[in-house]
Amino acid sequence: MAKTKELSKDTRNKIVDLHQAGKTESTIGKQLDVKKSTVGAIIRKWKTYKTTDNLPRSGAPHKISSRGVKMITRTVSKNPRTTRGDLVNDLQTAGTKVTKATISNTLRRQGLKSCSARPFPLLKPVHVQARLKFAREHLDCPEEDWENVIWSDETKIELFGKNSTCRVWRRKNAELHPKNTIPTVKHGGGNIMLMGCFSAKGPRRLIRVKERMNGAMYHQILSENLLPSARALKMKRGWVFQHDNDPKHTARVTKEWLRKKHFKVLEWPSQSPDLNPIENLWREMKVRVAQRQPQNITALEENCKDEWAKIPATVCENLVKTYRKRMTSVIATKGYITKY
C-alpha cells in the first residue's frame, strides 16, 4: 500500500539495454530484482518516448497509492459511517501518512462525499418483505389504475423551525446580518397538523386538525370530506382510496365505515412514506410557505392552504404518471427505502 521507491536512472537504463540485448521481461526482472510489471512499464515508456526519464506531470502526484485508494474506498463502501480519522489510522498502519483533507479529496475523486445521514423509518425484515410484495404485485399496473387513486396523508408544519429554509446571497462575515438569517424560537413557535389528499387531476383542500386525532375523529373527517373530494376530482367509477397503516386509519370504526360505503382501499405496506407521492407535494408546499415567512399560526395555516391550492394539476399528474418508477426503485433496493 505504501509507495514503492523509485528506480534509479541507472537501473532504468540497464533494463532498456538488456531488452535491446534480447532478454525477456521476466529474465530482466530476476537479474535486477525488479518486478516484471515494472520492467514492462519502463520498456513501454522507452518505446513510446525514447527516454526513461520521468515525464512532466500535470500536477503533484497523489499521496495515496492506487492500492490504498481501493482499500479506503472498499472500507467506506462496507461501512459508510467510517470516519476520516479511522482511514488516516488505517493508512498510517500500512505505511502511508496523510491528512484528513487528503482522505476527503481522494474519496471525492471516487465519487464519494461526506453527507448527513437522512432519518428514515426503521425497516424490520417483515416491512422489507411487505414492500417488495407490494412493488412486485403492482409493477405492471397500467397508468390508468394509479390515475384512479385518491392519495392521502397528514403532515405537521412548524411556524419557525426546520421547515423554514431558504438560500441567501451574502458577503463574507455577513452571515448574522438580519437580512441573511431565518428567525427561530424555542420549540418551533408552535405547529399545525394538516390532512390532505390529491389525485392525478390535482389537490383537494387541506383540513387542519386542531386536536389529537383518534379513530373517531378520522372517521368524521372522512365522512365529511372523502366523497365530496372524489366528486370534485371527478374520479371514475371504482376509484380507490389510499391511506397508510396508522392506528387511527385501521381503527374498527374507520374500517367498518369504509366497508359500509363500499369504498375500495389500497392495501398498503407499513413504513413506506416513499411510496406515497403526496410526500412530494408536502415538501413543495413547505418550501413555498417558508419563503413567505408567516409570523403567527393563523398566517401559517392560511399560507399552507393558499400554497397547497396553487400546486398545478400537471405536477400531480406527473407524480402519478411516474409512479411505476417507485415500484422499480423498491425492487432495485430489495425492499429498502428509496429516494422520493
Secondary structure, DSSP 8 states (H G I E B T S, - for coil): --------HHHHHHHHHHHHTT--HHHHHHHHT--HHHHHHHHHHHHHHS--S----SS---SS-HHHHHHHHHHHHH-TT--HHHHHHHHHHTT----HHHHHHHHHHTT-------------HHHHHHHHHHHHHHTT--HHHHHTEEEEEEEEEESSSTT--------TT-TTSGGG-----GGGG-EEEEEEEEETTEE---EEE-S---HHHHHHHHHHHHHHHHHHTT--TT-EEE----TTTS-HHHHHHHHHTT-EE----SS-GGG-THHHHHHHHHHHHHHH---SHHHHHHHHHHHHHHS-HHHHHHHHHTHHHHHHHHHHTTTS----
